[in-house]
Amino acid sequence: MNRHFSIPKNFEDSISAALASYKLTLQDSKTLAKHVLTLSDYFIQNPEGMTPWHESSAQIAYLCYYLPLNAARLRAITIEGEKRGFFDGLEEVIDFGAGLATASLCLAESQKLQYTLIETASEPQKLIETYFKDFTAREWIRTFSAARLKNPRKTLALFSYSLTELADLPDWAYQCEALMIAEPSTQQDGRKLLQLRQKLLEKGYHVWAPCTHEGACPLLTQSKNDWCHDRIHFDAPPWFQKMEEQLPMKNRTLTMSYLLMRKTKPAAIKAARVVGDTLKEKGKDRQMICQSPEREFLAWMHKAGIQQEIPRGVLIEMPEDLQKVSNELRVKSEIKIL
């Protein structure tokens, strides 16, 4: 299964054009890295602070660093949704806390929908309208209310790295047919998202991804520490790798936590999802999976002579010959990745 994602060529061209307005190129790796470190330090010192969009340094950092990384993450989520038909029948997107509109830009690559972006800062709108000319938003607005919803049954409420700043979804979002939520893969944000999943189920929503079931989440109910997150490989272009050489942060793989939910029920999926990395233990290897409210692990016993390491986040077909021992499902034949 392809778990490798890169920056779309048109994104790269737009980033290059935008950087030229600051008299920079993609090859100015040391200068670009300096701006990234400045913004990173700001967020470390001000974890609850608003993005300083009025500063050109922050704009440069978002363009050359955060936009490429988040674009890879969001493209992976979008593709997973497309596989399951999640976007079928939708016509409008309300992108809350849009920032540089990364989520809408990625979604618009394949989904021809009407996009409304909610963002209080004016600088992101100017950058997008000037340099990302392939994307057209119906409107950019500072606030949104339920009264502005034209057709909730065909509307997707989109939250990309913006829910972390809120105690709950805004009221209007619960009226929308569909919700697409992407959050940082931290323990705090990940577990908060699992709690929101349960609340949405109670309100009549159905999970389309990443879950394959609608029971209680075992990572939330049977553990105080676990949280659900996905991982992809990031195929960084040469200019990004050169910039990254000047940074303490390395991004060969990227993680994210997300939910795709709709009021419409999806088709049933006969599959389990791998939600853990391989654990090397005495006499066996284990990987946590999710297919029900039970906290379960696939187990490869070394004496059986079968070795397999499955990428986190993929769906797998469960063989009928698994031997269940406590919370382990012992593997007797190779697991098929869907």
C-alpha positions as CSV (number, residue, x, y, z in Angstrom):
1,M,0.0,0.0,0.0
2,N,1.3,3.4,-0.9
3,R,1.8,5.5,2.2
4,H,4.1,8.0,0.6
5,F,3.0,11.6,0.0
6,S,4.7,14.6,-1.5
7,I,4.0,18.2,-2.3
8,P,1.8,18.7,-5.4
9,K,3.8,20.4,-8.2
10,N,1.3,23.3,-8.4
11,F,1.7,23.9,-4.7
12,E,5.5,24.1,-5.1
13,D,5.2,26.6,-8.0
14,S,2.9,28.8,-5.9
15,I,5.2,28.6,-2.9
16,S,8.1,29.6,-5.1
17,A,6.2,32.6,-6.5
18,A,5.1,33.7,-3.1
19,L,8.7,33.6,-1.7
20,A,9.8,35.8,-4.6
21,S,7.8,38.6,-3.1
22,Y,10.1,38.4,0.0
23,K,13.1,38.3,-2.4
24,L,13.7,34.7,-1.5
25,T,13.9,31.4,-3.5
26,L,13.4,27.8,-2.5
27,Q,17.2,27.5,-2.6
28,D,17.8,30.0,0.2
29,S,17.7,27.1,2.7
30,K,19.5,28.8,5.6
31,T,17.3,31.9,5.5
32,L,14.1,29.8,5.2
33,A,15.2,27.7,8.1
34,K,15.9,30.8,10.2
35,H,12.3,31.9,9.7
36,V,11.0,28.4,10.5
37,L,12.9,28.4,13.8
38,T,11.7,31.9,14.7
39,L,8.0,30.8,14.4
40,S,8.7,27.4,16.1
41,D,10.2,29.3,19.1
42,Y,7.2,31.6,19.2
43,F,4.8,28.7,19.4
44,I,7.0,27.0,22.1
45,Q,6.9,30.2,24.2
46,N,3.2,30.9,23.4
47,P,1.5,27.5,23.0
48,E,-1.9,29.2,23.2
49,G,-0.9,32.2,21.1
50,M,-2.5,33.2,17.8
51,T,-0.3,32.8,14.6
52,P,1.4,36.2,14.1
53,W,0.3,36.5,10.5
54,H,1.1,40.2,10.4
55,E,4.9,39.3,10.5
56,S,6.5,38.4,7.2
57,S,8.7,35.9,9.0
58,A,5.7,33.9,10.0
59,Q,4.3,34.0,6.5
60,I,7.5,32.7,5.0
61,A,7.7,29.9,7.6
62,Y,4.2,28.8,6.8
63,L,4.7,28.9,3.1
64,C,8.0,26.9,3.0
65,Y,7.5,24.5,6.0
66,Y,4.1,24.1,7.6
67,L,2.1,24.2,4.3
68,P,4.1,21.4,2.7
69,L,4.0,19.2,5.7
70,N,0.3,19.8,6.4
71,A,-0.5,19.4,2.7
72,A,0.9,15.8,2.8
73,R,-1.1,15.0,5.9
74,L,-4.3,16.4,4.6
75,R,-3.9,14.8,1.2
76,A,-3.6,11.4,2.9
77,I,-6.8,12.0,4.8
78,T,-8.6,13.2,1.7
79,I,-7.6,10.1,-0.3
80,E,-8.8,7.9,2.5
81,G,-12.1,9.6,2.5
82,E,-12.3,9.3,-1.3
83,K,-11.8,5.6,-1.1
84,R,-14.8,5.3,1.1
85,G,-17.0,7.7,-0.8
86,F,-17.1,10.1,2.1
87,F,-17.4,13.3,-0.1
88,D,-20.2,11.9,-2.4
89,G,-23.2,14.2,-2.5
90,L,-21.5,17.1,-0.7
91,E,-21.6,20.5,-2.4
92,E,-20.2,23.0,0.1
93,V,-17.3,23.3,2.5
94,I,-17.0,25.6,5.6
95,D,-13.3,25.7,6.5
96,F,-13.1,27.0,10.1
97,G,-9.8,28.7,11.2
98,A,-8.6,28.2,7.6
99,G,-5.2,29.9,8.1
100,L,-3.3,29.5,4.8
101,A,-6.3,27.3,3.6
102,T,-4.1,24.2,3.3
103,A,-7.0,21.8,3.9
104,S,-9.2,23.5,1.3
105,L,-6.4,23.7,-1.1
106,C,-5.8,19.9,-0.8
107,L,-9.5,19.0,-0.9
108,A,-10.0,21.2,-4.0
109,E,-7.3,19.2,-5.9
110,S,-9.9,16.5,-6.4
111,Q,-13.2,17.8,-5.0
112,K,-15.0,20.5,-7.0
113,L,-16.9,22.1,-4.1
114,Q,-17.9,25.6,-3.0
115,Y,-15.4,26.8,-0.4
116,T,-16.1,29.3,2.4
117,L,-13.1,30.1,4.5
118,I,-13.3,31.4,8.1
119,E,-10.2,33.3,9.1
120,T,-9.7,36.4,11.2
121,A,-6.3,37.4,9.7
122,S,-6.3,39.1,6.3
123,E,-2.7,38.1,5.3
124,P,-3.5,34.4,4.4
125,Q,-6.3,35.5,2.1
126,K,-4.0,37.9,0.2
127,L,-1.3,35.2,-0.2
128,I,-3.8,32.6,-1.4
129,E,-5.6,34.9,-3.8
130,T,-2.3,36.2,-5.2
131,Y,-0.2,33.1,-5.6
132,F,-2.5,30.0,-5.5
133,K,-4.6,31.0,-8.5
134,D,-5.8,27.4,-9.2
135,F,-8.0,27.7,-6.1
136,T,-11.0,29.9,-5.8
137,A,-13.0,30.4,-2.6
138,R,-16.6,31.6,-2.7
139,E,-15.8,33.9,0.2
140,W,-13.4,34.6,3.1
141,I,-15.2,35.7,6.3
142,R,-14.2,36.5,9.8
143,T,-17.1,34.8,11.6
144,F,-19.8,32.3,10.8
145,S,-23.2,31.4,12.3
146,A,-25.9,28.8,11.6
147,A,-28.0,31.4,9.9
148,R,-25.4,31.4,7.0
149,L,-25.8,27.7,6.3
150,K,-27.6,27.4,3.0
151,N,-27.9,23.7,2.7
152,P,-26.6,21.8,5.9
153,R,-27.5,18.4,4.4
154,K,-24.9,18.9,1.6
155,T,-22.3,20.8,3.7
156,L,-18.9,19.6,5.1
157,A,-17.6,21.4,8.2
158,L,-13.8,21.3,8.0
159,F,-11.5,21.8,11.0
160,S,-7.8,21.5,10.3
161,Y,-5.5,22.1,13.3
162,S,-8.1,24.5,14.6
163,L,-10.2,22.4,17.0
164,T,-7.2,22.3,19.5
165,E,-8.0,26.0,20.2
166,L,-11.7,25.3,21.1
167,A,-13.5,23.6,24.0
168,D,-16.1,22.2,21.5
169,L,-17.2,22.4,17.9
170,P,-19.2,25.6,17.2
171,D,-23.0,25.0,17.3
172,W,-23.4,25.4,13.5
173,A,-21.1,22.5,12.8
174,Y,-23.5,20.0,14.4
175,Q,-26.1,21.0,11.8
176,C,-23.8,20.0,8.9
177,E,-24.1,16.6,7.2
178,A,-20.4,15.9,7.3
179,L,-17.4,16.7,9.5
180,M,-13.7,16.4,8.6
181,I,-11.4,17.1,11.5
182,A,-7.6,16.9,11.5
183,E,-5.6,17.5,14.6
184,P,-2.0,17.2,15.9
185,S,-1.0,13.7,16.9
186,T,-0.3,14.6,20.5
187,Q,-1.7,12.6,23.4
188,Q,-3.8,15.5,24.6
189,D,-5.3,16.4,21.2
190,G,-5.7,12.8,20.1
191,R,-7.6,11.8,23.2
192,K,-9.7,14.9,23.0
193,L,-10.6,13.8,19.4
194,L,-11.6,10.4,20.7
195,Q,-13.9,12.0,23.2
196,L,-15.5,14.1,20.5
197,R,-16.0,10.9,18.4
198,Q,-18.1,9.5,21.2
199,K,-20.1,12.7,21.5
200,L,-20.8,12.8,17.7
201,L,-21.9,9.1,17.8
202,E,-24.4,10.0,20.5
203,K,-25.7,12.9,18.4
204,G,-26.4,10.5,15.5
205,Y,-23.2,10.8,13.4
206,H,-21.5,7.8,11.9
207,V,-17.8,7.2,11.6
208,W,-16.5,6.8,8.0
209,A,-12.7,7.0,8.8
210,P,-10.4,6.0,10.3
211,C,-12.5,3.7,12.3
212,T,-14.1,0.5,10.9
213,H,-16.6,0.2,13.8
214,E,-18.8,2.5,15.8
215,G,-18.4,0.9,19.2
216,A,-16.6,2.5,22.1
217,C,-12.9,3.3,21.3
218,P,-10.7,0.9,23.2
219,L,-7.8,3.4,23.1
220,L,-10.0,5.7,25.2
221,T,-11.9,3.4,27.4
222,Q,-9.3,0.7,28.1
223,S,-6.2,2.9,28.5
224,K,-5.4,6.2,30.1
225,N,-2.4,6.9,27.9
226,D,-3.1,5.6,24.3
227,W,-4.5,7.8,21.5
228,C,-5.3,7.2,17.9
229,H,-3.0,8.6,15.2
230,D,-1.9,7.7,11.7
231,R,1.5,7.8,10.1
232,I,2.6,8.5,6.5
233,H,6.0,8.9,4.7
234,F,6.8,12.3,3.4
235,D,8.7,12.4,0.1
236,A,10.3,15.8,0.6
237,P,11.7,17.6,-2.5
238,P,15.4,18.4,-2.5
239,W,14.9,22.1,-1.6
240,F,12.9,21.0,1.5
241,Q,15.6,18.5,2.5
242,K,18.3,21.2,2.2
243,M,16.3,23.5,4.5
244,E,15.6,20.7,6.9
245,E,19.4,20.1,7.3
246,Q,19.5,23.5,9.1
247,L,16.7,22.5,11.5
248,P,16.5,20.2,14.5
249,M,13.2,18.8,13.3
250,K,13.3,16.0,10.8
251,N,10.2,14.9,8.9
252,R,10.7,11.7,7.0
253,T,7.4,10.4,8.4
254,L,4.4,12.5,9.5
255,T,1.7,11.7,12.0
256,M,-1.9,13.1,12.4
257,S,-5.1,12.3,14.2
258,Y,-8.3,12.7,12.3
259,L,-12.0,11.9,12.0
260,L,-14.4,11.8,9.0
261,M,-18.0,11.6,10.2
262,R,-21.4,12.0,8.5
263,K,-25.0,11.8,9.5
264,T,-25.4,9.3,6.6
265,K,-24.3,5.8,7.5
266,P,-21.4,4.3,5.5
267,A,-21.3,0.9,3.9
268,A,-20.0,-1.7,6.4
269,I,-16.3,-2.5,6.2
270,K,-15.1,-6.0,7.1
271,A,-11.6,-5.0,8.1
272,A,-9.5,-4.1,11.1
273,R,-7.2,-1.1,11.3
274,V,-3.6,-1.2,12.6
275,V,-3.3,1.4,15.3
276,G,0.1,0.6,16.8
277,D,3.7,0.2,15.8
278,T,5.5,-3.2,16.0
279,L,6.4,-4.1,19.6
280,K,9.4,-6.4,19.8
281,E,9.1,-8.8,22.8
282,K,10.6,-12.0,24.0
283,G,9.4,-14.8,21.8
284,K,6.9,-12.7,19.7
285,D,6.2,-9.4,17.9
286,R,2.9,-7.6,18.5
287,Q,0.9,-4.8,16.8
288,M,-2.2,-3.2,18.2
289,I,-5.3,-3.3,16.0
290,C,-8.8,-1.9,16.2
291,Q,-11.9,-3.7,15.0
292,S,-14.2,-3.5,18.0
293,P,-14.4,-2.0,21.5
294,E,-11.8,-4.6,22.6
295,R,-8.2,-3.7,22.9
296,E,-6.5,-6.4,20.8
297,F,-3.0,-7.2,19.4
298,L,-1.9,-9.2,16.5
299,A,0.9,-11.5,17.7
300,W,3.6,-13.2,15.5
301,M,5.1,-16.0,17.6
302,H,8.8,-16.4,16.7
303,K,8.6,-20.2,16.8
304,A,5.9,-20.1,14.0
305,G,8.5,-18.5,11.6
306,I,6.2,-15.8,10.4
307,Q,7.5,-12.2,10.4
308,Q,5.5,-9.2,9.3
309,E,5.5,-5.5,10.0
310,I,2.4,-3.6,9.0
311,P,2.3,0.2,8.5
312,R,0.4,2.1,11.1
313,G,-3.0,3.2,9.9
314,V,-3.7,0.7,7.2
315,L,-6.7,-1.6,6.9
316,I,-6.2,-5.4,7.0
317,E,-8.2,-8.5,6.3
318,M,-8.5,-10.7,9.4
319,P,-7.7,-14.3,8.7
320,E,-10.1,-17.0,10.0
321,D,-7.2,-19.1,11.5
322,L,-6.2,-16.6,14.2
323,Q,-5.8,-18.1,17.6
324,K,-7.1,-15.9,20.4
325,V,-5.2,-15.9,23.7
326,S,-6.3,-13.2,26.1
327,N,-6.0,-10.0,24.2
328,E,-3.7,-11.5,21.5
329,L,-4.7,-12.8,18.1
330,R,-1.9,-15.1,17.2
331,V,-1.0,-15.1,13.5
332,K,-0.7,-18.4,11.6
333,S,-0.5,-17.0,8.0
334,E,0.5,-13.7,6.5
335,I,-1.9,-10.8,7.1
336,K,-3.4,-9.3,3.9
337,I,-3.2,-5.5,3.7
338,L,-6.2,-3.9,1.9
